[in-house]
Amino acid sequence: MHRRTLLIAAGAAALGGCDAPAPSPGASTPRPAGTGSQPGSRPGSPSATPASTVPRALPAEVDSGPRDVPAVALTFHGQGEPGVVGGLLDALAAERVHVTVLAVGVWLRQQPALARRVLDDGHELGNHTLNHADIAGMSEAEAYAEIDGCATALRDVSGSIGRWFRPSQTQHSTARIRAQAARAGYPTCLSYDTDSLDFTDPGADAVVRNTLRGVRNGSIVSLHFGHASTVAAMPKLLAGLRERGLRPVTASELFA
């Protein structure tokens, strides 16, 4: 094969690419994620995301996946009372659905058994800061401490820091947040384009309406642990997605 043909083929193979909204971030240069175990995992330790589903290269923030794929990522801000969280995990297990859980570090330390159940049930576990404070208003050192503190809690409970980081109390990351996330081992921040508003406890029917109104191919949906209306909404929400031909998946599956 000629050298020019090889160069063209190599270029074609390269891949591009919470709660109160903030301005969308500017475009950023994609950087490759690691292969094999997740970033920060120990050799021989369990990984929260199978290596086969880890994206190869993504921008510094994503809020949706491929629009030509009839799938949506269900992502949960992870903290809540054990009974409510257990009920939600039961509802997902009944439907054989796997989701991405962005866990709060202090919750992980308080509920290690629930965190392990998240993984045992086939879900994906990621980082949502240590204390769920307003990270957009923090200094670089404070932001890094929040991200790294949760990463340590994740590693303690699962052997891995997880693939994804979601900023706390802001929908979109800032340049400062993205820099500190990358420093802690998270090259991509996980935002969303569809907000269920379930954290306002609007009732199960409203959670379903809010989600189905805006969801489409490649959407990333924001949901929360710890809210009874979210648990009650799950059967109808999942049925509505399937009626639209949309398959619920984890974030890593969406980008695989």
Sequence and secondary structure as in RCSB ss.txt:
>XXXX:A:sequence
MHRRTLLIAAGAAALGGCDAPAPSPGASTPRPAGTGSQPGSRPGSPSATPASTVPRALPAEVDSGPRDVPAVALT
FHGQGEPGVVGGLLDALAAERVHVTVLAVGVWLRQQPALARRVLDDGHELGNHTLNHADIAGMSEAEAYAEIDGC
ATALRDVSGSIGRWFRPSQTQHSTARIRAQAARAGYPTCLSYDTDSLDFTDPGADAVVRNTLRGVRNGSIVSLHF
GHASTVAAMPKLLAGLRERGLRPVTASELFA
>XXXX:A:secstr
  HHHHHHHHHHH      S          EE  SSS TT  TT   SS GGGS SEE SEESB  TTSSEEEEE
EEE   HHHHHHHHHHHHHHT   EEEE HHHHHH HHHHHHHHHTT EEEE  SS   GGGS HHHHHHHHHHH
HHHHHHHHSS  S B  SS SS  HHHHHHHHHHT S EE  SEE  GGG   HHHHHHHHHHH  TTBEEEEES
S HHHHHHHHHHHHHHHHTT EEE HHHHH 
